[in-house]
Amino acid sequence: MNIFLQIACRVIARRRASGEDFDAIIMDYPRMTAEQVREVRKELNINENPD
């Protein structure tokens, strides 16, 4: 995981802790690839399809 993703993970985790939805947060990262989004989801233990 590169430094950009490490920082993004920290920021996203903080925003989720304050109540924001992951999908809404990730919209603020338009240049993040699908693979990078999957990596962030994995790092933060976020399921793609929570049921």
N, CA, C and O atoms as a printed pandas DataFrame, in Angstrom:
     atom_number atom_name residue_name chain_id  residue_number  x_coord  y_coord  z_coord
0              1         N          MET        A               1    0.854   -1.172    0.000
1              2        CA          MET        A               1    0.000    0.000    0.000
2              3         C          MET        A               1    0.901    1.236    0.000
3              4         O          MET        A               1    1.798    1.375    0.832
4              5         N          ASN        A               2    0.638    2.119   -0.948
5              6        CA          ASN        A               2    1.478    3.317   -1.027
6              7         C          ASN        A               2    1.030    4.374   -0.013
7              8         O          ASN        A               2   -0.004    4.229    0.638
8              9         N          ILE        A               3    1.823    5.429    0.105
9             10        CA          ILE        A               3    1.568    6.459    1.119
10            11         C          ILE        A               3    0.218    7.143    0.888
11            12         O          ILE        A               3   -0.466    7.487    1.852
12            13         N          PHE        A               4   -0.175    7.345   -0.367
13            14        CA          PHE        A               4   -1.474    7.961   -0.665
14            15         C          PHE        A               4   -2.603    7.125   -0.065
15            16         O          PHE        A               4   -3.505    7.667    0.573
16            17         N          LEU        A               5   -2.556    5.820   -0.265
17            18        CA          LEU        A               5   -3.614    4.956    0.262
18            19         C          LEU        A               5   -3.576    4.876    1.783
19            20         O          LEU        A               5   -4.622    4.765    2.422
20            21         N          GLN        A               6   -2.398    4.932    2.364
21            22        CA          GLN        A               6   -2.297    4.915    3.821
22            23         C          GLN        A               6   -2.961    6.151    4.415
23            24         O          GLN        A               6   -3.703    6.063    5.393
24            25         N          ILE        A               7   -2.687    7.297    3.815
25            26        CA          ILE        A               7   -3.298    8.543    4.288
26            27         C          ILE        A               7   -4.802    8.516    4.044
27            28         O          ILE        A               7   -5.583    8.886    4.920
28            29         N          ALA        A               8   -5.210    8.074    2.846
29            30        CA          ALA        A               8   -6.630    7.998    2.522
30            31         C          ALA        A               8   -7.356    7.093    3.517
31            32         O          ALA        A               8   -8.462    7.420    3.949
32            33         N          CYS        A               9   -6.762    5.978    3.881
33            34        CA          CYS        A               9   -7.377    5.064    4.845
34            35         C          CYS        A               9   -7.601    5.756    6.190
35            36         O          CYS        A               9   -8.662    5.608    6.798
36            37         N          ARG        A              10   -6.621    6.497    6.643
37            38        CA          ARG        A              10   -6.760    7.202    7.920
38            39         C          ARG        A              10   -7.887    8.230    7.858
39            40         O          ARG        A              10   -8.709    8.324    8.770
40            41         N          VAL        A              11   -7.913    8.999    6.770
41            42        CA          VAL        A              11   -8.940   10.030    6.620
42            43         C          VAL        A              11  -10.329    9.399    6.512
43            44         O          VAL        A              11  -11.276    9.851    7.155
44            45         N          ILE        A              12  -10.439    8.359    5.697
45            46        CA          ILE        A              12  -11.728    7.689    5.506
46            47         C          ILE        A              12  -12.200    7.063    6.815
47            48         O          ILE        A              12  -13.385    7.137    7.141
48            49         N          ALA        A              13  -11.302    6.456    7.558
49            50        CA          ALA        A              13  -11.673    5.862    8.846
50            51         C          ALA        A              13  -12.204    6.925    9.803
51            52         O          ALA        A              13  -13.189    6.690   10.504
52            53         N          ARG        A              14  -11.564    8.083    9.837
53            54        CA          ARG        A              14  -12.027    9.174   10.706
54            55         C          ARG        A              14  -13.403    9.677   10.271
55            56         O          ARG        A              14  -14.275    9.925   11.104
56            57         N          ARG        A              15  -13.585    9.822    8.968
57            58        CA          ARG        A              15  -14.868   10.310    8.462
58            59         C          ARG        A              15  -15.981    9.302    8.738
59            60         O          ARG        A              15  -17.102    9.691    9.066
60            61         N          ARG        A              16  -15.680    8.016    8.609
61            62        CA          ARG        A              16  -16.686    6.982    8.920
62            63         C          ARG        A              16  -17.017    7.003   10.405
63            64         O          ARG        A              16  -18.172    6.819   10.790
64            65         N          ALA        A              17  -16.006    7.226   11.239
65            66        CA          ALA        A              17  -16.225    7.278   12.687
66            67         C          ALA        A              17  -17.131    8.448   13.067
67            68         O          ALA        A              17  -17.820    8.407   14.087
68            69         N          SER        A              18  -17.122    9.489   12.236
69            70        CA          SER        A              18  -17.991   10.633   12.512
70            71         C          SER        A              18  -19.374   10.464   11.878
71            72         O          SER        A              18  -20.204   11.371   11.944
72            73         N          GLY        A              19  -19.618    9.303   11.263
73            74        CA          GLY        A              19  -20.949    8.986   10.783
74            75         C          GLY        A              19  -21.176    9.053    9.283
75            76         O          GLY        A              19  -22.286    8.790    8.820
76            77         N          GLU        A              20  -20.152    9.397    8.513
77            78        CA          GLU        A              20  -20.320    9.475    7.061
78            79         C          GLU        A              20  -20.331    8.084    6.432
79            80         O          GLU        A              20  -19.698    7.154    6.933
80            81         N          ASP        A              21  -21.051    7.962    5.343
81            82        CA          ASP        A              21  -21.154    6.713    4.593
82            83         C          ASP        A              21  -19.933    6.538    3.690
83            84         O          ASP        A              21  -19.465    7.498    3.078
84            85         N          PHE        A              22  -19.421    5.310    3.609
85            86        CA          PHE        A              22  -18.230    5.051    2.800
86            87         C          PHE        A              22  -18.406    5.484    1.347
87            88         O          PHE        A              22  -17.518    6.111    0.770
88            89         N          ASP        A              23  -19.552    5.149    0.760
89            90        CA          ASP        A              23  -19.780    5.489   -0.644
90            91         C          ASP        A              23  -19.790    6.996   -0.875
91            92         O          ASP        A              23  -19.329    7.466   -1.915
92            93         N          ALA        A              24  -20.308    7.749    0.078
93            94        CA          ALA        A              24  -20.288    9.208   -0.029
94            95         C          ALA        A              24  -18.864    9.740    0.104
95            96         O          ALA        A              24  -18.466   10.659   -0.611
96            97         N          ILE        A              25  -18.111    9.161    1.015
97            98        CA          ILE        A              25  -16.718    9.597    1.216
98            99         C          ILE        A              25  -15.891    9.321   -0.031
99           100         O          ILE        A              25  -15.126   10.179   -0.471
100          101         N          ILE        A              26  -16.037    8.142   -0.597
101          102        CA          ILE        A              26  -15.192    7.735   -1.715
102          103         C          ILE        A              26  -15.443    8.605   -2.946
103          104         O          ILE        A              26  -14.586    8.700   -3.824
104          105         N          MET        A              27  -16.612    9.237   -3.013
105          106        CA          MET        A              27  -16.912   10.145   -4.119
106          107         C          MET        A              27  -15.974   11.367   -4.107
107          108         O          MET        A              27  -15.801   12.031   -5.129
108          109         N          ASP        A              28  -15.378   11.652   -2.954
109          110        CA          ASP        A              28  -14.417   12.758   -2.850
110          111         C          ASP        A              28  -13.038   12.386   -3.383
111          112         O          ASP        A              28  -12.121   13.208   -3.378
112          113         N          TYR        A              29  -12.895   11.149   -3.841
113          114        CA          TYR        A              29  -11.629   10.662   -4.383
114          115         C          TYR        A              29  -11.840   10.159   -5.818
115          116         O          TYR        A              29  -11.716    8.960   -6.070
116          117         N          PRO        A              30  -12.154   11.047   -6.749
117          118        CA          PRO        A              30  -12.501   10.617   -8.110
118          119         C          PRO        A              30  -11.354    9.965   -8.884
119          120         O          PRO        A              30  -11.601    9.223   -9.834
120          121         N          ARG        A              31  -10.127   10.224   -8.501
121          122        CA          ARG        A              31   -8.986    9.648   -9.223
122          123         C          ARG        A              31   -8.572    8.286   -8.669
123          124         O          ARG        A              31   -7.670    7.646   -9.210
124          125         N          MET        A              32   -9.225    7.841   -7.598
125          126        CA          MET        A              32   -8.904    6.540   -7.027
126          127         C          MET        A              32   -9.472    5.445   -7.926
127          128         O          MET        A              32  -10.644    5.486   -8.302
128          129         N          THR        A              33   -8.647    4.482   -8.261
129          130        CA          THR        A              33   -9.080    3.394   -9.140
130          131         C          THR        A              33   -9.945    2.398   -8.363
131          132         O          THR        A              33   -9.965    2.401   -7.132
132          133         N          ALA        A              34  -10.649    1.558   -9.097
133          134        CA          ALA        A              34  -11.477    0.530   -8.469
134          135         C          ALA        A              34  -10.618   -0.397   -7.608
135          136         O          ALA        A              34  -11.039   -0.813   -6.528
136          137         N          GLU        A              35   -9.433   -0.713   -8.080
137          138        CA          GLU        A              35   -8.518   -1.569   -7.310
138          139         C          GLU        A              35   -8.117   -0.880   -6.004
139          140         O          GLU        A              35   -8.052   -1.528   -4.959
140          141         N          GLN        A              36   -7.853    0.401   -6.055
141          142        CA          GLN        A              36   -7.493    1.137   -4.848
142          143         C          GLN        A              36   -8.663    1.187   -3.870
143          144         O          GLN        A              36   -8.467    1.072   -2.660
144          145         N          VAL        A              37   -9.875    1.357   -4.387
145          146        CA          VAL        A              37  -11.066    1.361   -3.524
146          147         C          VAL        A              37  -11.205    0.007   -2.843
147          148         O          VAL        A              37  -11.504   -0.056   -1.651
148          149         N          ARG        A              38  -10.993   -1.076   -3.585
149          150        CA          ARG        A              38  -11.053   -2.421   -2.993
150          151         C          ARG        A              38   -9.997   -2.571   -1.899
151          152         O          ARG        A              38  -10.255   -3.162   -0.850
152          153         N          GLU        A              39   -8.816   -2.034   -2.151
153          154        CA          GLU        A              39   -7.738   -2.120   -1.171
154          155         C          GLU        A              39   -8.103   -1.367    0.112
155          156         O          GLU        A              39   -7.845   -1.853    1.213
156          157         N          VAL        A              40   -8.695   -0.198   -0.031
157          158        CA          VAL        A              40   -9.130    0.586    1.129
158          159         C          VAL        A              40  -10.217   -0.169    1.884
159          160         O          VAL        A              40  -10.176   -0.262    3.110
160          161         N          ARG        A              41  -11.199   -0.713    1.145
161          162        CA          ARG        A              41  -12.269   -1.489    1.778
162          163         C          ARG        A              41  -11.684   -2.651    2.584
163          164         O          ARG        A              41  -12.103   -2.906    3.713
164          165         N          LYS        A              42  -10.726   -3.341    2.001
165          166        CA          LYS        A              42  -10.101   -4.475    2.676
166          167         C          LYS        A              42   -9.365   -4.011    3.932
167          168         O          LYS        A              42   -9.499   -4.619    4.993
168          169         N          GLU        A              43   -8.600   -2.949    3.813
169          170        CA          GLU        A              43   -7.825   -2.423    4.935
170          171         C          GLU        A              43   -8.735   -1.999    6.094
171          172         O          GLU        A              43   -8.392   -2.191    7.261
172          173         N          LEU        A              44   -9.885   -1.426    5.765
173          174        CA          LEU        A              44  -10.806   -0.915    6.795
174          175         C          LEU        A              44  -11.912   -1.912    7.144
175          176         O          LEU        A              44  -12.826   -1.587    7.901
176          177         N          ASN        A              45  -11.828   -3.134    6.589
177          178        CA          ASN        A              45  -12.824   -4.191    6.843
178          179         C          ASN        A              45  -14.243   -3.731    6.526
179          180         O          ASN        A              45  -15.153   -3.868    7.344
180          181         N          ILE        A              46  -14.413   -3.188    5.329
181          182        CA          ILE        A              46  -15.723   -2.719    4.878
182          183         C          ILE        A              46  -16.208   -3.667    3.787
183          184         O          ILE        A              46  -15.544   -3.831    2.763
184          185         N          ASN        A              47  -17.354   -4.283    4.002
185          186        CA          ASN        A              47  -17.928   -5.170    3.002
186          187         C          ASN        A              47  -18.519   -4.347    1.862
187          188         O          ASN        A              47  -19.082   -3.275    2.085
188          189         N          GLU        A              48  -18.386   -4.860    0.633
189          190        CA          GLU        A              48  -18.932   -4.150   -0.521
190          191         C          GLU        A              48  -20.439   -4.158   -0.518
191          192         O          GLU        A              48  -21.054   -3.156   -0.884
192          193         N          ASN        A              49  -21.053   -5.245   -0.123
193          194        CA          ASN        A              49  -22.510   -5.371   -0.129
194          195         C          ASN        A              49  -23.003   -5.775    1.256
195          196         O          ASN        A              49  -23.347   -6.936    1.476
196          197         N          PRO        A              50  -23.039   -4.828    2.190
197          198        CA          PRO        A              50  -23.494   -5.201    3.531
198          199         C          PRO        A              50  -24.973   -5.558    3.522
199          200         O          PRO        A              50  -25.812   -4.778    3.070
200          201         N          ASP        A              51  -25.276   -6.733    4.021
201          202        CA          ASP        A              51  -26.675   -7.197    4.074
202          203         C          ASP        A              51  -27.095   -7.434    5.501
203          204         O          ASP        A              51  -28.235   -7.826    5.752
